[in-house]
Amino acid sequence: MIEIRNLSKRFGHLQAVDNVTFNVTKGEVLGFLGPNGAGKSTTMKMVTGFLEPSAGDVSVCGHDVLRDPIAAKKCIGYLPEGAPLYGDMTPRSFLKFIAEIRAIPKTERAGRIDDVVSKVHIEGVMGQRIETLSKGFKRRVGLAQAILHDPQVLILDEPTDGLDPNQKHDVRQLILEMAKDKCIVLSTHILEEVPAVCTRAIVIAKGKVEFDGTPAQMQGMSDQHNALSVRFNSSSGVQIADLEVIEGLREVRIGSPWGDESCFTLIPSSDANAMQSVTDMATNRGWKIEHISIDEGRLDEVFRQVTGGTAS
């Protein structure tokens, strides 16, 4: 539904996007990640037709964005960075305006507006001027306009920016529901959103794609992937040397999420799972395990690794 080929964008001497190529298909939720200045928003603006590429091609639902922009934009719902809105309008008047310019039939407009208002939970602010709304409500009004015409493709730039935890949960659930029959690309700095809602992740740095795979594959690149965190009862007297004899471990560290001397982090040398070995050893030696868990991998660690340590 989105095809990007050798896409580049230069601003003077700055190469913002450098020969990017990827496709996104129906049913995919693509997390588009990268540090500030990596080229995420620039890429999204080119996909939506807001910026003209310096080189390369973009098509949306079979429509070339440069050659047939109106047809392409009809297929797209776009929530830009910062959600620019008309502050002197109310959400009600703004959505009526969007329904009109999106050419939604008059007989369907009221129903479509009621539907999106319910989905993004802005019923209580429909009569207020947008400029008086909180950042979170402005973001939700922006999301409402993006989905009003029921587009096949959604491009969402930081969709949960400014939302509280409950609102973030609601938006994530909405994305999961819509993903069944849409193609969704979302840019985010909140890495926890990647395994929560995304079926795929792309990491871009200095304008180039540095990773393209599933969230599980990304987590698997972490030094902490399959690491075992275990806390023993302090009376057990477990030492690092006791655990280092377990096969398949690359490293044993004192400390874990609980952070005292009875806690250990066991780093496997491969995809080995040390859980059974540790529990068997504890049983044989009479150690009492108070807590044990396996780490799926740290996305922030992989993000820093892939982007060269640049802060997001």
C-alpha positions as CSV (number, residue, x, y, z in Angstrom):
1,M,0.0,0.0,0.0
2,I,3.1,2.2,0.4
3,E,6.0,1.8,-2.0
4,I,9.1,3.9,-1.4
5,R,12.0,3.6,-3.9
6,N,15.4,5.3,-3.5
7,L,13.9,8.2,-1.7
8,S,16.2,11.1,-0.9
9,K,15.8,14.7,0.3
10,R,18.5,17.4,0.5
11,F,18.2,20.8,2.1
12,G,21.2,22.7,0.8
13,H,24.2,20.8,2.1
14,L,22.2,18.7,4.5
15,Q,21.2,15.2,3.3
16,A,18.1,14.7,5.4
17,V,17.0,11.4,3.8
18,D,19.5,9.3,1.9
19,N,18.3,6.6,-0.6
20,V,15.6,5.1,1.5
21,T,13.7,2.1,0.1
22,F,10.9,0.0,1.8
23,N,7.3,-1.1,1.3
24,V,4.4,-1.3,3.8
25,T,1.5,-3.7,3.2
26,K,-2.1,-3.9,4.4
27,G,-2.4,-5.1,8.0
28,E,1.1,-3.8,9.0
29,V,1.7,-1.3,11.8
30,L,5.2,0.0,11.1
31,G,7.0,1.8,13.9
32,F,9.3,4.4,12.3
33,L,12.1,5.1,14.7
34,G,15.1,7.2,14.9
35,P,16.9,10.0,16.9
36,N,15.9,13.6,16.4
37,G,17.1,14.9,13.0
38,A,17.3,11.3,11.6
39,G,14.9,12.0,8.7
40,K,11.7,10.5,10.1
41,S,9.3,13.4,9.7
42,T,10.9,14.4,6.4
43,T,10.3,10.9,5.0
44,M,6.7,11.0,6.2
45,K,6.1,14.4,4.7
46,M,7.4,13.1,1.4
47,V,5.1,10.1,1.6
48,T,2.1,12.4,2.2
49,G,3.0,14.8,-0.5
50,F,3.9,17.7,1.8
51,L,7.5,17.7,0.6
52,E,8.8,17.0,-2.9
53,P,11.7,14.5,-2.9
54,S,15.1,15.4,-4.3
55,A,15.2,11.9,-5.8
56,G,13.2,8.7,-5.8
57,D,9.6,7.7,-6.0
58,V,6.7,7.2,-3.6
59,S,3.4,5.5,-4.4
60,V,0.4,5.1,-2.1
61,C,-2.3,2.5,-3.0
62,G,-0.9,2.5,-6.5
63,H,-0.9,6.3,-7.0
64,D,2.3,8.1,-7.6
65,V,2.5,10.9,-5.0
66,L,4.1,13.4,-7.4
67,R,2.3,12.5,-10.6
68,D,-1.2,11.9,-9.1
69,P,-1.1,13.7,-5.7
70,I,-4.9,14.1,-5.2
71,A,-5.6,10.4,-5.7
72,A,-2.8,9.5,-3.4
73,K,-3.9,12.0,-0.7
74,K,-7.5,10.7,-0.8
75,C,-6.1,7.3,0.5
76,I,-4.1,8.9,3.3
77,G,-4.9,10.0,6.8
78,Y,-2.1,12.2,8.2
79,L,-1.4,13.3,11.7
80,P,1.6,15.6,11.4
81,E,4.1,16.5,14.0
82,G,2.6,19.0,16.5
83,A,-0.9,18.5,15.0
84,P,-1.3,22.0,13.6
85,L,-5.0,23.0,14.0
86,Y,-7.1,26.2,13.6
87,G,-7.1,27.5,17.1
88,D,-10.2,29.7,16.7
89,M,-12.4,26.8,15.7
90,T,-14.0,24.3,18.0
91,P,-13.4,20.6,17.4
92,R,-17.0,20.4,16.1
93,S,-16.6,23.1,13.5
94,F,-13.1,21.9,12.6
95,L,-14.3,18.3,11.9
96,K,-17.2,19.6,9.9
97,F,-14.7,21.6,7.8
98,I,-12.5,18.6,7.3
99,A,-15.5,16.5,6.3
100,E,-16.3,19.1,3.7
101,I,-12.9,19.3,2.2
102,R,-12.6,15.5,2.2
103,A,-15.8,15.4,0.2
104,I,-17.6,13.1,2.6
105,P,-21.2,13.1,1.4
106,K,-23.5,15.4,3.4
107,T,-25.7,12.6,4.5
108,E,-22.8,10.7,6.1
109,R,-20.9,13.6,7.7
110,A,-22.7,13.7,11.1
111,G,-22.4,10.0,11.5
112,R,-18.7,10.0,10.6
113,I,-18.0,12.8,13.0
114,D,-19.9,11.1,15.8
115,D,-17.9,7.9,15.2
116,V,-14.4,9.4,15.3
117,V,-15.4,11.6,18.3
118,S,-16.4,8.5,20.2
119,K,-13.2,6.7,19.1
120,V,-10.8,9.4,20.3
121,H,-12.9,10.4,23.3
122,I,-13.3,14.1,22.8
123,E,-17.0,14.4,23.4
124,G,-16.5,16.7,26.4
125,V,-14.6,19.4,24.5
126,M,-16.5,19.6,21.2
127,G,-17.8,23.1,21.9
128,Q,-14.5,24.6,23.2
129,R,-12.1,26.7,21.1
130,I,-9.2,24.5,20.1
131,E,-6.6,27.0,21.3
132,T,-8.0,26.5,24.9
133,L,-7.5,22.7,24.8
134,S,-4.7,20.8,26.5
135,K,-1.9,19.4,24.4
136,G,-3.4,15.9,24.8
137,F,-6.8,17.0,23.6
138,K,-5.3,18.9,20.6
139,R,-3.5,15.7,19.7
140,R,-6.7,13.7,19.8
141,V,-8.5,16.3,17.7
142,G,-5.7,15.9,15.2
143,L,-6.1,12.1,15.2
144,A,-9.8,12.5,14.7
145,Q,-9.3,14.5,11.5
146,A,-6.8,11.9,10.3
147,I,-9.3,9.1,10.5
148,L,-12.4,11.0,9.6
149,H,-12.6,9.8,6.0
150,D,-11.7,6.2,6.9
151,P,-8.4,6.2,4.9
152,Q,-6.7,3.0,3.8
153,V,-3.3,4.4,4.8
154,L,-2.5,6.2,8.1
155,I,0.7,8.2,8.7
156,L,0.9,9.2,12.3
157,D,3.8,11.3,13.6
158,E,4.1,10.9,17.4
159,P,0.4,10.0,17.8
160,T,0.6,9.7,21.6
161,D,2.7,12.8,22.2
162,G,1.2,14.8,25.2
163,L,-1.2,12.0,26.2
164,D,-1.5,10.7,29.7
165,P,-1.1,6.9,30.3
166,N,-4.8,6.2,30.0
167,Q,-5.1,8.2,26.8
168,K,-2.0,6.4,25.4
169,H,-3.6,3.1,26.1
170,D,-6.8,4.1,24.3
171,V,-4.9,5.4,21.2
172,R,-2.9,2.1,21.1
173,Q,-6.1,0.1,21.2
174,L,-7.6,2.2,18.5
175,I,-4.5,1.7,16.3
176,L,-4.7,-2.1,16.8
177,E,-8.4,-2.1,15.9
178,M,-7.8,0.0,12.7
179,A,-4.8,-2.1,11.7
180,K,-6.9,-5.0,10.6
181,D,-7.8,-3.5,7.3
182,K,-5.3,-0.5,7.0
183,C,-1.7,0.2,6.5
184,I,-0.3,2.3,9.4
185,V,3.0,4.0,9.8
186,L,3.7,5.7,13.1
187,S,6.7,7.6,14.2
188,T,7.5,7.5,17.9
189,H,10.1,8.2,20.6
190,I,8.3,6.0,23.0
191,L,10.0,2.6,22.5
192,E,7.5,0.7,24.6
193,E,4.9,1.4,21.8
194,V,6.9,-0.8,19.4
195,P,6.2,-4.2,20.9
196,A,2.8,-2.9,22.1
197,V,1.3,-2.0,18.7
198,C,3.8,-2.5,15.9
199,T,4.2,-5.6,13.7
200,R,7.4,-4.2,12.2
201,A,10.0,-1.6,13.0
202,I,12.4,0.5,10.9
203,V,15.2,2.5,12.5
204,I,16.6,5.4,10.5
205,A,19.7,7.3,11.4
206,K,21.4,10.1,9.5
207,G,18.8,9.6,6.7
208,K,19.5,5.9,6.2
209,V,17.6,2.8,7.2
210,E,19.8,1.0,9.7
211,F,17.3,-1.7,10.8
212,D,14.1,-3.3,9.3
213,G,12.5,-6.2,11.1
214,T,10.0,-7.3,13.7
215,P,10.0,-5.9,17.2
216,A,11.0,-9.4,18.4
217,Q,14.0,-9.4,16.1
218,M,15.0,-6.0,17.4
219,Q,14.7,-7.2,21.0
220,G,16.8,-10.2,20.0
221,M,19.7,-7.9,19.2
222,S,19.9,-6.7,22.8
223,D,22.7,-7.8,25.1
224,Q,20.0,-8.4,27.6
225,H,18.0,-10.8,25.3
226,N,17.2,-14.0,27.3
227,A,19.1,-12.6,30.3
228,L,18.0,-14.1,33.5
229,S,17.3,-11.9,36.6
230,V,17.2,-13.9,39.8
231,R,16.9,-12.9,43.4
232,F,17.8,-15.5,46.1
233,N,16.9,-15.3,49.8
234,S,19.8,-13.6,51.5
235,S,20.3,-16.7,53.8
236,S,21.2,-18.8,50.8
237,G,24.6,-17.2,50.5
238,V,24.9,-17.5,46.7
239,Q,28.1,-16.1,45.2
240,I,29.0,-15.3,41.5
241,A,31.4,-18.2,41.4
242,D,28.5,-20.6,42.3
243,L,26.6,-19.5,39.1
244,E,29.5,-19.1,36.7
245,V,29.8,-22.9,36.4
246,I,26.4,-23.0,34.6
247,E,26.9,-23.9,30.9
248,G,25.9,-21.5,28.2
249,L,26.5,-18.3,30.2
250,R,28.7,-15.4,28.8
251,E,28.6,-13.4,32.0
252,V,27.2,-13.3,35.5
253,R,26.7,-10.0,37.2
254,I,25.8,-9.0,40.7
255,G,22.7,-6.9,40.6
256,S,19.4,-7.0,38.8
257,P,16.2,-4.8,38.7
258,W,16.1,-5.3,42.5
259,G,19.7,-4.2,43.1
260,D,21.1,-6.0,46.2
261,E,23.8,-8.6,46.7
262,S,21.4,-11.5,46.6
263,C,20.4,-10.5,43.1
264,F,22.1,-11.7,39.9
265,T,21.9,-11.1,36.2
266,L,22.9,-14.1,34.0
267,I,23.8,-13.2,30.4
268,P,23.6,-16.2,28.0
269,S,26.2,-16.8,25.4
270,S,23.6,-17.4,22.7
271,D,19.8,-18.0,22.8
272,A,20.3,-20.4,25.6
273,N,17.7,-20.3,28.4
274,A,19.4,-20.7,31.8
275,M,16.1,-20.9,33.7
276,Q,16.1,-24.7,34.1
277,S,19.7,-24.9,35.0
278,V,19.4,-22.3,37.7
279,T,16.3,-23.8,39.3
280,D,17.8,-27.3,39.2
281,M,21.0,-25.9,40.9
282,A,18.9,-24.1,43.5
283,T,16.9,-27.2,44.3
284,N,20.1,-29.3,44.7
285,R,21.9,-26.8,46.9
286,G,18.9,-25.7,48.9
287,W,18.8,-22.1,47.7
288,K,15.6,-20.3,48.0
289,I,14.6,-18.3,44.9
290,E,12.4,-15.3,45.7
291,H,12.0,-14.1,42.2
292,I,13.2,-15.1,38.7
293,S,12.4,-13.7,35.3
294,I,13.7,-13.6,31.7
295,D,14.4,-10.4,29.9
296,E,13.1,-10.2,26.3
297,G,15.6,-7.6,25.4
298,R,16.1,-3.8,25.8
299,L,14.9,-1.8,22.9
300,D,16.6,1.4,24.2
301,E,19.9,-0.5,24.1
302,V,19.4,-1.7,20.5
303,F,18.3,1.8,19.5
304,R,21.5,3.3,20.8
305,Q,23.5,0.5,19.1
306,V,21.9,0.9,15.7
307,T,21.9,4.7,15.7
308,G,25.5,5.0,16.9
309,G,24.6,6.1,20.4
310,T,22.7,9.2,19.4
311,A,20.1,10.3,22.0
312,S,16.5,10.1,20.8
